[in-house]
């Protein structure tokens, strides 16, 4: 009896070990892409601002240099620290190629072939076009180098087993490129691109399951337990229209943080406005509002 | 009969106080906070409607609104959050008391900006809702960090705010940035377009809500 039990246990351990090894050895193949050689720095900087690269990868309250990383993001899985994205050759991305940059941003795969945790919202950035990547890369090349090592996340088991992310990717990752809805206007489609791509609105406004993956059926329905402990309201077009939002009031709120009743955004939305949306052009704010309210412009 | 009357009265009283509790449980100092915030919110609403062109611009309304905000800012605001009041049910986050210095800085900054808003009221708005950082992005140079540099020039009155001073790029209010803003006095806001000062004022509200208010919506 005891022997059978021991045999069973050792068999289980062997199987678990083999599975873990298989996951570790399972190679991640980033999609090959041809990035245009010339990028527009100003456009790339604008996209970087819109996408939150600068906000999340700058530890401003600790006086950190722009894009040198180190900002903590507290989640249910543990604490993540944003990486150094400066041109430093040792600790930053100074020695990367544009193809490696594309694979990191759009597919969440490091130059060494390891997967990134989705605290980095690369599933959204998969919507970036080849030209967007070229522009972003051109902008990142202008960032002064900062010699500061990136800090590894403090996660509990099993989340600290990074190869396990390959399973997560297989189960949940949707990295489809942006698709234009031909029935809608150019502005609406631009709004769709911003909201579902660089703006990564769903990162906070769509609830996540126990594995931290967004629940597609509850898209934009609002979520609890956000990083830092906040909660976000529903931003479905039905909800926003029902609550009386108009193109004008929504654009003004997104640009300034001022709500129609005279209150101002709190939570992380205040930071989103301050570090991102307040820099977005009027045309793009119109596009965002048109998409969120599902109104034609 | 009399006993029954007393019973009904007691039941009614219980129901009433239950209703009061359900309404956020706001009594005493928490109620005072809510009233102060509501008064400031009403002032912000009336001014923002003029800035966006929804209602015609009236410097007098800006001045009275700024006076309301000023009266509830600074020490009047921090005084509503005495030590020990964190046990009460409210939307106040415990960080108010653990990061008291930052809370105080934001509160004083709100007071200064409200004074400045009053002085800038007669300047009128610059170009409606089109001021703010994005308007400055136009000539933002060809470097990612070049946008930071150009922000410092503050051609539409956003100097000192947000990303302009270099420390505001990430989250959180750098205490360094707070002190830089504090170096400005109300008279320096007096020459700025009113929407620029108003923008900075409401960003102060938002910065404070971001750090110190629980989001229950």
Interface residues (C-beta under 8 A of the other chain):
Chain A: X41 X42 X44 X45 X46 X48 X49 X54 X55 X56 X57 X58 X59 X60 X61 X63 X64 X66 X67 X71 X139 X140 X142 X143 X144 X230 X231 X232 X233 X248 X251 X252 X255 X256 X257 X258 X260 X261 X262 X263 X264 X265 X266 X267 X268 X269 X270 X271 X273 X274 X275 X278 X279 X280 X281 X282
Chain B: X40 X41 X42 X43 X44 X45 X46 X48 X52 X54 X129 X130 X132 X133 X134 X137 X140 X141 X142 X143 X144 X145 X146 X147 X148 X162 X163 X166 X167 X168 X169 X170 X171 X172 X173 X174 X175 X176 X199 X202 X203 X205 X206 X207 X209 X210 X213 X215 X216 X217
